[in-house]
Amino acid sequence: MVYNYDSIEVDKKAFQDRPKTVWRYFELLPICDKRKIVDLGAGYTILHECAGLAKSLGLKTLYIKDDTVNPTYSFKDRPVTVAVSKALEFGAKAVGCASTGNLAASMAAHAAKAGLPCYVFVPADIELNKIVQASTYGARILAVKGTYDDANRLAIQASEEYGWAFANINIRPYYVEGSKTLAFEVCEQLGWETPDHVIVPVGSGALLCAIWRGFKEFKQLNLIDNTQIKVTGAQPSGCSPVVNAFKSNTLKIDPIEHPNTIAKSLAVGDPGDGLYAVKTIRESGGVAESATDAEILDAIELLAKTEGIFAEPAGGVAVAVLKKLVERGEVSPDEKVVCYVTGNGLKATDTILHSIPKPIEIEPNRESLAKIIS
């Protein structure tokens, strides 16, 4: 997507009285007609300064960008509000997507708001919580027996045959633009300064690339002074094609045919933007690293217990990778770090449930309570 930056006249003061959603950055989003905007209030989420987690990890300054609080509880509301708005501009009769869960819910919600039919293709083993959410919004859920990549291939065929506007397929160039608002907001919330290092969970790779593009666009508009920002990609060990390519010092992405990870929202074996993600990581001076299921669960618990933020496994991947990099000295204690937590833990309770302690049963009397407390 190319914008005429010379024609965009914005300065820091221009944002002061704008709505606190992604649409505060209207000039940098690919919508022409404001009347077509489908807005559920996505964006401008909290940037937590996390002293407790920072101390636990050995960092001086750490922020969590908390997209667990978006309208459908994940960052996907950012690109989807743009995608469905653009679909209305194009006069689409229906919308849809292939999804590992979060996109399904967001697409269904925004389609309901827009009054459009919605078709969602998901792998059959996705968390039931995510399917329930999308179904409640009125979408038709098609559970494909296979991986995300199998669902995506069938969705591509459907978009071609029926002419539906699929967020991550035929209107993808517009869809991905919404995610760069995660960079814009961080700059604003840091007082128009930039972090030294950002940690981004990677599925398709589109989010990581969009965040990098957002920082560069703000620099091009002279809203920030610095783009010396390391961008690090975090993937689960059971599906880490981008990490594998980075560590092999190659630009060839070898697909993972059978992803095996609790981080279902990152289980993209053949990432559409994987090559660009590797290039972005290298260009920025970041790294790519993975985390095991056990490390992911530990990170979810650590984040919850130190900062009161309940992340789904994708967010746990980002925190787990950050922890690993600090321990190895690849993230300096003096760096100002932003870790992106992209979805709410309530979306993956089936996955997380087995790792938490069971409630302690006691008799309904003071003596029984005293035994537990002592």
C-alpha positions as CSV (number, residue, x, y, z in Angstrom):
1,M,0.0,0.0,0.0
2,V,1.4,3.4,-1.1
3,Y,0.3,6.7,0.3
4,N,1.1,10.2,-0.9
5,Y,2.9,11.3,2.2
6,D,3.6,14.8,0.8
7,S,-0.2,15.4,0.9
8,I,-0.7,14.3,4.5
9,E,-0.7,17.2,6.8
10,V,-0.7,16.0,10.4
11,D,1.4,17.0,13.4
12,K,1.3,15.9,17.0
13,K,-1.4,18.4,18.0
14,A,-3.7,17.1,15.3
15,F,-4.4,13.9,17.3
16,Q,-5.3,15.5,20.6
17,D,-9.1,15.7,20.1
18,R,-9.6,12.7,17.9
19,P,-11.5,9.5,18.9
20,K,-9.3,7.0,20.7
21,T,-9.6,4.2,18.1
22,V,-7.6,3.2,15.1
23,W,-9.5,5.7,13.1
24,R,-7.7,8.6,14.7
25,Y,-5.0,7.8,12.1
26,F,-7.5,8.0,9.2
27,E,-5.0,9.7,6.8
28,L,-2.8,6.6,7.1
29,L,-5.5,4.0,6.5
30,P,-6.8,3.0,3.0
31,I,-10.3,4.2,3.3
32,C,-11.7,7.0,1.1
33,D,-15.3,7.4,2.4
34,K,-15.6,7.9,6.1
35,R,-19.3,7.0,5.8
36,K,-18.3,3.4,5.1
37,I,-16.3,3.0,8.3
38,V,-17.4,0.1,10.4
39,D,-16.2,1.0,13.9
40,L,-16.7,-1.1,17.1
41,G,-14.1,1.0,18.9
42,A,-10.9,-1.0,18.2
43,G,-7.5,0.4,19.2
44,Y,-5.9,2.8,21.5
45,T,-5.5,0.0,24.0
46,I,-3.5,0.3,27.2
47,L,0.3,0.5,27.2
48,H,1.2,-0.9,30.7
49,E,4.5,0.0,32.3
50,C,5.3,-3.3,33.9
51,A,7.6,-2.8,36.9
52,G,6.9,-6.2,38.4
53,L,7.5,-8.2,35.2
54,A,10.5,-6.1,34.4
55,K,12.1,-6.9,37.7
56,S,11.3,-10.6,37.3
57,L,13.0,-10.7,33.9
58,G,15.9,-8.4,34.8
59,L,14.9,-5.4,32.8
60,K,14.7,-1.7,33.8
61,T,11.9,-0.6,31.5
62,L,9.3,-2.9,30.0
63,Y,5.9,-2.2,28.6
64,I,3.1,-4.5,27.6
65,K,0.9,-3.3,24.7
66,D,-2.4,-4.9,25.9
67,D,-4.7,-5.8,23.0
68,T,-6.6,-8.2,25.1
69,V,-9.1,-5.4,25.7
70,N,-10.2,-4.8,22.1
71,P,-13.9,-5.3,21.3
72,T,-13.6,-9.0,20.5
73,Y,-10.5,-9.3,22.8
74,S,-7.7,-9.5,20.2
75,F,-5.6,-7.3,18.0
76,K,-7.5,-8.7,15.0
77,D,-10.1,-5.9,15.5
78,R,-7.6,-3.5,14.1
79,P,-7.1,-5.0,10.6
80,V,-10.7,-6.2,10.4
81,T,-12.3,-2.8,11.0
82,V,-10.3,-1.6,8.0
83,A,-11.1,-4.7,5.9
84,V,-14.9,-4.6,6.4
85,S,-15.0,-0.9,5.8
86,K,-13.1,-1.4,2.5
87,A,-15.4,-4.3,1.6
88,L,-18.4,-1.8,2.0
89,E,-16.5,0.7,-0.2
90,F,-16.1,-2.0,-2.9
91,G,-19.8,-3.0,-2.6
92,A,-19.1,-6.5,-1.4
93,K,-22.2,-8.7,-0.8
94,A,-20.5,-10.9,1.8
95,V,-17.3,-11.1,3.8
96,G,-15.3,-13.8,5.3
97,C,-11.8,-15.2,6.2
98,A,-9.7,-18.2,7.0
99,S,-8.9,-18.2,10.6
100,T,-7.3,-19.8,13.6
101,G,-9.9,-18.2,15.9
102,N,-9.3,-14.6,16.7
103,L,-9.9,-13.3,13.1
104,A,-13.0,-15.4,12.9
105,A,-14.5,-13.7,16.0
106,S,-13.5,-10.2,14.8
107,M,-14.7,-10.7,11.3
108,A,-18.1,-12.0,12.5
109,A,-18.6,-9.1,14.8
110,H,-17.7,-6.4,12.3
111,A,-19.8,-8.2,9.6
112,A,-22.8,-8.1,12.0
113,K,-22.3,-4.4,12.5
114,A,-22.0,-3.8,8.8
115,G,-25.1,-6.0,8.0
116,L,-23.1,-8.4,5.8
117,P,-23.2,-12.2,5.6
118,C,-20.0,-13.7,7.0
119,Y,-18.3,-17.0,6.1
120,V,-15.5,-18.3,8.3
121,F,-13.2,-21.2,7.5
122,V,-11.4,-22.7,10.5
123,P,-9.3,-25.8,11.3
124,A,-11.6,-28.3,13.0
125,D,-9.3,-28.5,16.1
126,I,-9.6,-24.8,17.0
127,E,-10.5,-23.8,20.6
128,L,-14.3,-24.0,21.0
129,N,-14.4,-20.7,22.8
130,K,-13.3,-18.9,19.6
131,I,-15.9,-20.7,17.5
132,V,-18.7,-20.0,20.0
133,Q,-17.8,-16.3,19.9
134,A,-17.9,-16.1,16.1
135,S,-21.0,-18.1,15.8
136,T,-22.8,-15.9,18.3
137,Y,-22.2,-12.9,16.0
138,G,-24.1,-14.8,13.3
139,A,-21.2,-16.0,11.1
140,R,-21.5,-19.4,9.3
141,I,-18.5,-21.4,10.6
142,L,-17.1,-24.0,8.3
143,A,-14.7,-26.3,10.3
144,V,-12.3,-27.8,7.8
145,K,-10.8,-31.2,8.6
146,G,-7.1,-30.4,8.5
147,T,-4.7,-27.6,9.4
148,Y,-5.1,-23.8,9.1
149,D,-3.3,-24.1,5.7
150,D,-6.0,-26.5,4.5
151,A,-8.7,-24.1,5.6
152,N,-7.0,-21.2,3.9
153,R,-6.7,-23.1,0.6
154,L,-10.4,-23.8,0.6
155,A,-11.2,-20.2,1.5
156,I,-9.1,-19.0,-1.4
157,Q,-11.2,-21.2,-3.7
158,A,-14.4,-19.9,-2.2
159,S,-13.4,-16.2,-2.6
160,E,-12.6,-16.8,-6.3
161,E,-15.8,-18.7,-7.0
162,Y,-18.3,-16.6,-5.1
163,G,-16.6,-13.2,-5.1
164,W,-16.8,-12.8,-1.4
165,A,-14.4,-10.2,0.2
166,F,-12.1,-12.3,2.3
167,A,-10.0,-10.2,4.8
168,N,-6.8,-12.2,4.6
169,I,-7.1,-13.2,0.9
170,N,-8.5,-10.9,-1.8
171,I,-8.6,-7.7,0.3
172,R,-5.5,-8.6,2.3
173,P,-3.5,-5.4,1.2
174,Y,-6.1,-3.2,2.9
175,Y,-6.6,-5.6,5.9
176,V,-3.0,-5.6,7.0
177,E,-2.8,-1.8,7.2
178,G,-4.9,-1.8,10.3
179,S,-2.2,-3.6,12.4
180,K,0.3,-0.8,11.9
181,T,-1.7,1.3,14.4
182,L,0.0,-0.8,17.1
183,A,3.2,1.1,16.2
184,F,1.4,4.5,16.0
185,E,-0.2,4.2,19.4
186,V,3.0,3.1,21.1
187,C,4.8,6.2,19.9
188,E,2.0,8.4,21.1
189,Q,1.7,6.7,24.5
190,L,5.5,7.0,25.0
191,G,5.2,10.8,24.5
192,W,6.3,10.6,20.8
193,E,9.3,8.6,21.6
194,T,10.1,5.1,20.4
195,P,11.1,1.9,22.2
196,D,14.5,0.3,21.7
197,H,13.1,-3.1,21.1
198,V,9.7,-4.7,20.4
199,I,8.7,-8.3,20.7
200,V,6.0,-9.4,18.3
201,P,4.3,-12.8,18.1
202,V,4.4,-14.2,14.6
203,G,1.8,-16.4,12.7
204,S,1.6,-15.3,9.1
205,G,4.2,-12.5,9.7
206,A,1.8,-9.7,8.6
207,L,1.6,-8.2,12.1
208,L,5.4,-7.9,12.5
209,C,5.8,-6.3,9.1
210,A,2.9,-3.9,9.7
211,I,4.4,-2.7,13.1
212,W,7.7,-2.0,11.4
213,R,6.0,-0.2,8.6
214,G,4.1,1.9,11.1
215,F,7.2,3.1,12.8
216,K,8.8,4.1,9.4
217,E,5.6,6.0,8.4
218,F,5.6,8.1,11.5
219,K,9.3,8.9,10.9
220,Q,8.5,9.8,7.3
221,L,5.8,12.3,8.6
222,N,8.3,13.7,11.2
223,L,6.2,12.6,14.1
224,I,9.1,10.7,15.6
225,D,12.8,11.2,15.3
226,N,14.1,7.6,15.6
227,T,13.5,4.3,13.7
228,Q,16.5,2.5,15.3
229,I,14.0,0.0,16.7
230,K,14.9,-3.7,16.9
231,V,11.9,-5.9,15.9
232,T,12.0,-9.4,17.2
233,G,9.7,-12.2,16.1
234,A,8.4,-14.8,18.5
235,Q,7.0,-18.2,17.5
236,P,6.0,-21.4,19.2
237,S,8.5,-24.3,18.8
238,G,5.8,-26.5,17.3
239,C,5.3,-24.1,14.4
240,S,8.3,-21.8,13.8
241,P,9.1,-21.5,10.1
242,V,10.2,-17.9,10.4
243,V,12.5,-18.7,13.3
244,N,14.0,-21.6,11.3
245,A,14.7,-19.4,8.3
246,F,16.2,-16.7,10.4
247,K,18.5,-19.1,12.2
248,S,19.5,-20.8,9.0
249,N,20.4,-17.5,7.5
250,T,18.2,-18.0,4.5
251,L,15.2,-16.4,2.9
252,K,13.6,-19.7,2.1
253,I,10.6,-20.5,4.3
254,D,10.1,-24.2,4.7
255,P,6.5,-24.9,5.5
256,I,5.5,-26.8,8.7
257,E,3.1,-29.5,7.4
258,H,1.7,-30.5,10.8
259,P,1.9,-27.7,13.4
260,N,2.0,-29.0,17.0
261,T,1.6,-26.2,19.6
262,I,-0.8,-24.9,22.2
263,A,-0.5,-21.5,20.5
264,K,-3.2,-22.2,17.9
265,S,-3.5,-18.6,16.8
266,L,0.2,-18.8,15.6
267,A,-0.1,-22.3,14.0
268,V,0.4,-21.1,10.5
269,G,2.7,-23.6,8.9
270,D,3.1,-21.7,5.6
271,P,3.1,-18.0,6.5
272,G,2.1,-15.7,3.8
273,D,4.4,-12.9,4.9
274,G,7.1,-15.2,6.3
275,L,9.8,-14.0,3.9
276,Y,9.0,-10.4,4.6
277,A,9.1,-11.0,8.3
278,V,12.6,-12.5,8.1
279,K,13.7,-9.5,6.0
280,T,12.2,-7.0,8.5
281,I,13.8,-8.7,11.5
282,R,17.2,-8.6,9.9
283,E,16.8,-5.0,8.6
284,S,15.8,-3.8,12.1
285,G,18.6,-5.7,13.9
286,G,16.2,-7.9,15.8
287,V,16.2,-11.7,16.2
288,A,13.7,-14.5,15.8
289,E,13.2,-17.1,18.6
290,S,10.8,-19.8,19.6
291,A,9.3,-21.0,22.9
292,T,8.1,-24.5,23.9
293,D,4.6,-25.2,25.2
294,A,5.9,-25.4,28.8
295,E,7.7,-22.1,28.4
296,I,4.5,-20.5,27.0
297,L,2.4,-21.7,29.9
298,D,4.9,-20.5,32.4
299,A,5.0,-17.1,30.7
300,I,1.2,-16.7,30.8
301,E,1.3,-17.4,34.5
302,L,4.2,-15.0,35.1
303,L,2.5,-12.2,33.2
304,A,-0.8,-12.8,35.1
305,K,0.8,-13.0,38.5
306,T,3.1,-9.9,38.1
307,E,0.9,-7.6,36.1
308,G,-2.7,-8.8,36.2
309,I,-2.8,-9.4,32.4
310,F,-4.4,-12.6,31.2
311,A,-2.9,-13.5,27.8
312,E,-3.8,-16.3,25.4
313,P,-0.8,-18.5,24.3
314,A,0.3,-16.1,21.5
315,G,1.0,-13.5,24.1
316,G,2.7,-16.1,26.3
317,V,5.0,-16.8,23.3
318,A,6.1,-13.2,23.2
319,V,6.8,-13.0,26.9
320,A,8.5,-16.4,26.9
321,V,10.8,-15.4,24.1
322,L,11.6,-12.1,25.8
323,K,12.6,-14.0,28.9
324,K,14.8,-16.3,27.0
325,L,16.6,-13.4,25.1
326,V,17.2,-11.5,28.4
327,E,18.7,-14.6,29.9
328,R,21.0,-15.0,26.9
329,G,22.0,-11.4,26.9
330,E,20.4,-10.7,23.5
331,V,18.2,-8.1,25.1
332,S,20.1,-5.6,27.3
333,P,18.7,-4.8,30.7
334,D,18.9,-1.1,29.7
335,E,16.8,-1.4,26.6
336,K,13.3,0.1,26.6
337,V,11.2,-2.9,25.5
338,V,7.6,-3.2,24.3
339,C,6.1,-6.7,24.3
340,Y,2.9,-7.1,22.2
341,V,0.2,-9.2,23.9
342,T,-2.3,-9.8,21.1
343,G,-5.2,-11.8,22.6
344,N,-7.1,-12.5,25.8
345,G,-6.5,-15.7,27.8
346,L,-10.3,-16.3,28.1
347,K,-10.2,-17.3,24.4
348,A,-8.0,-20.3,25.2
349,T,-9.2,-21.6,28.6
350,D,-9.4,-25.2,27.2
351,T,-5.7,-25.1,26.6
352,I,-4.7,-23.3,29.8
353,L,-7.0,-25.2,32.2
354,H,-4.9,-28.2,32.7
355,S,-1.9,-26.2,33.9
356,I,-3.6,-24.2,36.7
357,P,-4.0,-25.5,40.2
358,K,-7.4,-26.9,41.2
359,P,-9.5,-25.1,43.8
360,I,-8.9,-26.1,47.4
361,E,-11.9,-27.7,48.9
362,I,-12.6,-26.9,52.6
363,E,-15.4,-27.4,55.0
364,P,-17.7,-24.4,55.6
365,N,-16.2,-23.5,59.0
366,R,-13.4,-21.3,60.4
367,E,-11.3,-24.3,61.6
368,S,-11.0,-25.7,58.1
369,L,-10.1,-22.2,56.8
370,A,-7.4,-21.8,59.5
371,K,-5.7,-25.0,58.5
372,I,-5.3,-23.8,54.9
373,I,-4.0,-20.3,55.8
374,S,-1.5,-21.5,58.5
